[in-house]
């Protein structure tokens, strides 16, 4: 028997803010989440449903406790590709 798809419940931006506020442990996390939600809300008309959901899930990563965050730094994301002929990779090993 095929899996019956249950749609996600309708959620407002205010609902998301309330949820993230309740999960935030610090004032910095609250401020960060509110800023990211504001930017995502502004860009939402230009995003597909899947992209919007992905952005919301990524925003929730701001709320991870410090000891649950990835151990390596993420600065490799901003470095871009390595120059041709260099031995330095732009991605972590």
MARBA-3410 file (N, C-alpha, C, O; in Angstrom, 1 decimal):
93
0.8,-1.2,0.0,0.0,0.0,0.0,0.9,1.2,0.0,1.8,1.3,0.8 ~ 0.6,2.2,-0.9,1.5,3.4,-0.9,1.3,4.3,0.3,0.2,4.3,1.0 ~ 2.3,5.0,0.6,2.4,5.8,1.8,1.5,7.0,1.5,1.6,7.7,0.5 ~ 0.6,7.3,2.5,-0.3,8.5,2.3,0.4,9.7,2.8,0.9,9.8,3.9 ~ 0.4,10.7,2.0,1.1,11.9,2.3,0.2,12.8,3.1,-0.9,13.1,2.7
0.7,13.2,4.3,0.0,14.1,5.2,0.6,15.5,5.0,1.8,15.6,5.3 ~ -0.1,16.5,4.6,0.5,17.8,4.4,0.9,18.4,5.7,0.4,18.1,6.7 ~ 1.9,19.3,5.6,2.4,20.0,6.8,1.3,21.0,7.2,0.5,21.5,6.3 ~ 1.1,21.2,8.5,0.1,22.2,8.9,0.5,23.6,8.5,1.7,24.0,8.3 ~ -0.5,24.4,8.2,-0.3,25.8,7.9,0.4,26.5,9.1,-0.1,26.3,10.3
1.4,27.3,8.9,2.2,27.9,9.9,2.4,29.3,9.5,2.8,29.6,8.3 ~ 2.3,30.3,10.4,2.5,31.7,10.1,4.0,32.0,10.5,4.6,31.3,11.2 ~ 4.5,33.1,10.0,5.8,33.6,10.4,5.8,33.9,11.9,6.9,33.7,12.5 ~ 4.7,34.4,12.4,4.7,34.6,13.9,4.8,33.3,14.6,5.4,33.3,15.7 ~ 4.1,32.3,14.1,4.3,30.9,14.8,5.7,30.5,14.8,6.2,30.0,15.8
6.4,30.7,13.7,7.8,30.3,13.6,8.7,31.1,14.6,9.5,30.6,15.3 ~ 8.4,32.4,14.7,9.1,33.2,15.7,8.9,32.8,17.1,9.8,32.7,17.9 ~ 7.7,32.4,17.4,7.3,31.9,18.7,8.0,30.6,19.0,8.6,30.4,20.1 ~ 8.0,29.7,18.1,8.7,28.4,18.2,10.2,28.6,18.5,10.8,28.1,19.4 ~ 10.8,29.4,17.6,12.2,29.7,17.7,12.6,30.4,19.0,13.6,30.1,19.6
11.8,31.3,19.4,12.0,32.0,20.7,12.0,31.1,21.9,12.8,31.2,22.8 ~ 11.1,30.1,21.8,11.0,29.2,22.9,12.1,28.2,22.9,12.5,27.7,24.0 ~ 12.8,28.0,21.8,13.9,27.1,21.7,15.3,27.8,22.0,16.3,27.2,22.3 ~ 15.3,29.1,21.8,16.5,29.9,22.0,17.0,29.9,23.4,16.1,30.1,24.3 ~ 18.2,29.6,23.7,18.8,29.6,25.0,19.4,31.0,25.4,19.6,31.2,26.6
19.8,31.8,24.4,20.4,33.0,24.7,19.8,34.1,23.9,19.0,33.9,22.9 ~ 20.0,35.4,24.3,19.5,36.5,23.6,20.1,36.6,22.2,19.4,37.0,21.3 ~ 21.4,36.3,22.1,22.1,36.3,20.8,21.4,35.3,19.8,21.2,35.6,18.6 ~ 21.0,34.1,20.3,20.3,33.2,19.4,19.0,33.8,19.0,18.6,33.6,17.8 ~ 18.2,34.4,19.9,16.9,35.0,19.5,17.1,36.1,18.5,16.4,36.1,17.5
18.1,37.0,18.7,18.3,38.0,17.7,18.7,37.5,16.4,18.3,37.9,15.3 ~ 19.6,36.5,16.4,20.0,35.8,15.1,18.9,35.2,14.4,18.7,35.4,13.2 ~ 18.1,34.5,15.1,16.9,33.8,14.5,15.9,34.8,13.9,15.4,34.6,12.8 ~ 15.7,35.9,14.7,14.7,36.9,14.2,15.3,37.6,12.9,14.5,37.8,12.0 ~ 16.6,37.9,12.9,17.2,38.5,11.7,17.0,37.5,10.5,16.6,37.9,9.4
17.4,36.3,10.7,17.3,35.3,9.6,15.9,35.1,9.1,15.7,34.9,7.9 ~ 15.0,35.0,10.1,13.6,34.9,9.7,13.1,36.1,8.9,12.3,36.0,7.9 ~ 13.5,37.3,9.3,13.1,38.5,8.5,13.6,38.5,7.1,12.9,38.8,6.2 ~ 14.9,38.1,7.0,15.5,38.0,5.6,14.8,36.9,4.8,14.5,37.1,3.6 ~ 14.5,35.8,5.4,13.9,34.7,4.7,12.4,35.1,4.3,12.0,34.8,3.2
11.8,35.8,5.2,10.4,36.2,4.9,10.4,37.2,3.7,9.6,37.1,2.8 ~ 11.4,38.1,3.6,11.5,39.0,2.5,11.8,38.3,1.2,11.3,38.7,0.1 ~ 12.6,37.2,1.3,12.9,36.5,0.1,11.9,35.4,-0.3,12.0,34.8,-1.4 ~ 11.0,35.1,0.6,10.1,34.0,0.4,9.3,34.0,-0.9,9.1,32.9,-1.5 ~ 8.9,35.2,-1.5,8.2,35.1,-2.7,9.0,34.6,-3.9,8.5,34.2,-4.9
10.3,34.6,-3.7,11.2,34.2,-4.8,11.7,32.7,-4.6,12.5,32.2,-5.5 ~ 11.3,32.1,-3.5,11.8,30.7,-3.2,10.7,29.7,-3.5,9.5,30.0,-3.3 ~ 11.1,28.5,-3.9,10.1,27.4,-4.1,9.7,27.0,-2.6,10.4,27.3,-1.7 ~ 8.7,26.2,-2.5,8.3,25.7,-1.2,9.4,24.9,-0.6,9.6,25.0,0.6 ~ 10.0,24.1,-1.4,11.1,23.2,-0.9,12.3,24.1,-0.4,12.9,23.8,0.6
12.7,25.1,-1.2,13.7,26.0,-0.8,13.4,26.8,0.5,14.2,27.0,1.4 ~ 12.2,27.2,0.6,11.7,27.9,1.8,11.8,27.0,3.0,12.3,27.4,4.1 ~ 11.3,25.8,2.9,11.4,24.9,4.0,12.9,24.6,4.4,13.2,24.5,5.6 ~ 13.7,24.4,3.4,15.1,24.2,3.6,15.7,25.4,4.4,16.5,25.2,5.3 ~ 15.4,26.6,4.0,15.9,27.8,4.7,15.5,27.8,6.2,16.3,28.1,7.1
14.2,27.5,6.4,13.7,27.5,7.8,14.4,26.4,8.6,14.7,26.7,9.8 ~ 14.6,25.3,8.0,15.3,24.2,8.8,16.8,24.7,9.1,17.3,24.4,10.2 ~ 17.4,25.3,8.1,18.8,25.8,8.3,18.8,26.9,9.4,19.8,26.9,10.2 ~ 17.8,27.7,9.5,17.8,28.7,10.5,17.8,28.0,11.9,18.4,28.5,12.9 ~ 17.1,26.9,12.0,17.0,26.2,13.3,18.4,25.8,13.8,18.6,25.5,15.0
19.4,25.6,12.8,20.7,25.2,13.2,21.4,26.2,14.1,22.3,25.9,14.8 ~ 21.0,27.5,14.0,21.5,28.5,14.9,21.3,28.2,16.4,22.0,28.6,17.2 ~ 20.2,27.4,16.6,19.8,27.1,18.0,20.5,25.9,18.6,20.2,25.6,19.7 ~ 21.4,25.3,17.8,22.1,24.1,18.4,22.9,24.6,19.6,23.6,25.6,19.5 ~ 23.0,23.8,20.7,23.9,24.1,21.8,25.3,24.1,21.3,25.7,23.4,20.3
26.2,24.9,21.9,27.6,25.0,21.5,28.3,23.6,21.4,29.1,23.4,20.5 ~ 28.0,22.7,22.3,28.7,21.4,22.2,28.1,20.5,21.2,28.6,19.4,21.0 ~ 27.0,20.8,20.5,26.4,20.0,19.4,26.8,20.5,18.0,26.3,20.0,17.0 ~ 27.6,21.6,18.0,27.9,22.2,16.7,29.1,21.4,16.0,29.8,20.7,16.7 ~ 29.2,21.4,14.7,30.2,20.7,14.0,31.6,21.2,14.6,31.8,22.3,14.9
32.6,20.2,14.7,33.8,20.6,15.3,34.7,21.4,14.5,35.5,22.3,15.0 ~ 34.7,21.3,13.2,35.5,22.1,12.3,34.9,23.4,12.0,33.7,23.6,12.1 ~ 35.7,24.4,11.6,35.2,25.7,11.2,34.6,25.6,9.9,34.8,24.7,9.1 ~ 33.7,26.6,9.6,33.0,26.6,8.3,33.6,27.7,7.4,33.0,28.0,6.4 ~ 34.8,28.2,7.7,35.3,29.3,6.9,35.6,28.9,5.5,35.8,29.7,4.6
35.8,27.6,5.3,36.1,27.1,3.9,34.9,27.4,3.0,35.1,27.5,1.8 ~ 33.7,27.7,3.5,32.6,28.1,2.6,32.8,29.4,2.0,32.4,29.7,0.9 ~ 33.5,30.3,2.7,33.7,31.7,2.2,35.0,31.8,1.4,35.1,32.9,0.7 ~ 35.9,30.9,1.4,37.1,31.0,0.7,37.0,30.8,-0.8,37.7,31.4,-1.6 ~ 36.0,30.0,-1.2,35.9,29.8,-2.6,36.8,28.7,-3.1,37.6,28.2,-2.3
36.9,28.5,-4.4,37.8,27.5,-5.0,39.2,27.9,-4.8,39.5,29.1,-4.9 ~ 40.1,26.9,-4.7,41.5,27.2,-4.7,42.0,27.6,-6.1,41.5,27.2,-7.1 ~ 43.0,28.5,-6.1,43.6,28.9,-7.4,44.1,27.7,-8.2,44.6,26.7,-7.6 ~ 44.1,27.7,-9.5,44.6,26.6,-10.3,46.1,26.4,-10.0,46.8,27.3,-9.8 ~ 46.4,25.1,-9.9,47.8,24.7,-9.6,48.2,24.7,-8.1,49.3,24.2,-7.8
47.3,25.2,-7.2,47.7,25.2,-5.8,47.3,23.8,-5.2,46.5,23.1,-5.7 ~ 47.9,23.5,-4.1,47.7,22.2,-3.4,46.6,22.4,-2.3,46.3,21.5,-1.6 ~ 46.1,23.6,-2.2,45.1,23.9,-1.2,43.7,23.6,-1.7,43.3,24.2,-2.7 ~ 43.0,22.9,-1.0,41.6,22.6,-1.4,40.7,23.6,-0.7,40.9,24.0,0.4 ~ 39.6,23.9,-1.4,38.6,24.8,-0.8,37.6,24.0,0.1,36.8,24.7,0.8
37.7,22.7,0.1,36.8,21.9,0.9,37.6,21.2,2.0,38.7,20.9,1.8 ~ 36.9,21.0,3.1,37.6,20.2,4.2,37.8,18.8,3.8,37.0,18.2,2.9 ~ 38.8,18.1,4.4,39.0,16.7,4.1,38.0,15.8,4.6,38.1,14.6,4.5
END
